[in-house]
């Protein structure tokens, strides 16, 4: 409430949604999410979700985004099958969970995200697109991530392609044995400059 004396769950089943950003036109919350380990090199997909408030049709009091029973586009995690659980606001029915707006290669470890602003400094056709920092894998047989990618969106935030376009790479050597940096967060500052934090090198880049 307005006085801050009441709290309630806004959304649930977001396994590891560390970073979020508000879409400049719709005002909706977009969040990156890192999937679980131990399902192989390519499962489960990492995700980008639009976190929305529940409506009267959502019987659990908040929208459910899958964890721990489901991942990706309402896919059942067949390796996790407890016989019972105490919480009545968590469902193992994947049909009642929210699908991600974008699915990402497993173990990419998406962290910071930001929408490219309009105005000076950026190509008009990129404005409103989404940038995502892939922190990079630590337990995949062939490393992935270690880059920043761009997703093509229209003005209202509809995703036009699930395929990421490389925006900045080079933090992983060509033989994929040496790591030069791990991008973390993305923030636009004065003059529409993009600032990127790197927790492997301990530095901040300006683009």
N, C-alpha and C positions, 0 to 999 in steps of 0.2 A: 504494500500500500504506500501512499504518499509519505508517510512518516518513517517507512522502513522497518516497521515492527513485525511484518509478516513476510515469510518467504515460502516459495513453493517451487517444485521442479518445473523448469521451462521445457526441457527436452531430455530424453534419456536414450541409452543405448549407443552413445557416441564414445567409442572405445578410448580414443586418444586424440581428441580434437583440441590441439594445443593453441592454434592460431585462428583468428577470425577477422573478417572485414565486412563492412557494410557496402552493399551495392549503391553506387551514387544516384541511380534513378529510382530503384524500387525500395531502397532502404532495408532490404532483407539481409539477414546475417548469413554469410558464406563461411564455412569452416573446413579446414583440412582435417583429415583423419588418417592415422596410421593403423593398418590392420595388424592382426596377431601374427606371431611367428609359428614355426613348426608345422606348416602345411606345405612345405616345398618352396621352390624358387618362384612360382607364379601364382600362388594363392596365399591368402585372399587378396583381392585388389585393395590398394589404398584408395581413399575416397575424397571427394569434395562434396559436402552436403549443404543444402540451403536449410537452415534451422528455423522452423516456423512454429508459431504458437498453435496449440491444439484447439480444435473446435469441439462442438457438442458431440460430434460423431466419434471422437477419440475417447474410448471408454477408460483408458488408463490414466487420464488426467494430464498427460503430456504425450506428444508424439514420440514413438519408439523408433529408433534408428538401427535396431538389429542386435547389437552386442548384448549378451555373449552367444546367442543362439544362431544368429544369422549374419551374413556379410554380403557385400556387393548388392546386386539387384535382387534382393529377397531370397538369397540362396541359403539353404539350411547347412549349418556346420555339423556334419555327421560325426565328427570326432568329439563333440561335446553333448552328452546326453544324460544329464543328471535325472534320477528318478523323481525327485521332488525338489522344490525350493520354496522358501517362506514368503518371499515378496509377491504380492498379488498384483502389482502394477507392472510386472515384467512378463512378456509373452514369448513363448517359443514358436508361435504361429507366424512364420515369415510373411504371410500374406497381409498381416496387419502392421508391417514395418514400412518405413519410408525408404525408397531407393535413393542412392546417391545421384547427384546431377552429373558428376564426372567420375569415371572409374580410371584408376591409375595403375601402372605396372607395380606389382607387389614389391615391397621392400624399397621403393623409391624414397620413402620417408618424407612426404610433403609437410612443410612447416609454414613459413610465412607466405601470405598471399596479398595481392594488392591489385586494384583496378587502375589501368592506365588513364590518367586524367586527360581532359580535353584542354586545348590551348597550346601554348608555345612549347616546342621541343620534341613533340612526338608526331609520327605520321598520322594523318587523319584517319586512315583505315584501321589503325591500331587502337584508337581512343575508345575506351570502354571495355577493351579486352582484359583478360585476367592473367596476371603473372603469378607463378607459383615457384617457390624455392624447394627443390628436391635435395634434402640434406644428404642422402645417399645411404646405401645398404651397408650392413655390417655382417650379415650372416647369409648372404646369397652366394652360390657357387661362382657366379660371374657378377661382379659388382654392377649396380645400376644407380642412377641418380647423379649427384654431384654437379648439378646444373640448375639453371633457371629456365622455365619454359613459359610459353604464351598459349593461351586458349582463345579461340576466335568466338566472340560473343556479339549478339546484336545489341541495339540500344537498350532493350528491356531486359537484358541479362539472359536471354535464351542462348544455350550453347549450340553453336553452329557446327562444331566438329569435336569429337572426342579425342582426336589425334593432337598431341602437344607439338608445338613448333619450338625448336631450340631458340632460346633468346640469348643466353650466355652459357658457355660450357668451357672446358679446359681445366677444371679442378681435378679431373681424373686422367691419368696418363693414357696414351693410346693402347698400351699393353695391359691397362687396367690393374697395374700392380702398385702404382704410386698415387698417393692422394695429396693434392696441393692445397685443398681448401674444402670447406663444407658450408654452403650458404644456409643461413637460418631465417632471418626476417627481412622483409621488404617494406620500406616506408618512403612515400613521396614527400619531399620537403619544398622549401621556397624555390620558385622558378621551375617547378615540376621536375627537379632533379630526383633521381631514385637512389636511395641509400640501402646498401646490402650489408648485413652483418655476417661474419664468417667466424665460427667458433673453433675452427681447426687452426687458423692462422692468427686469430685474435685481432682482426682488423675490420674496418668498415670501408666499403667501396662506394664511390659516387659515380653514377652514370648520367 
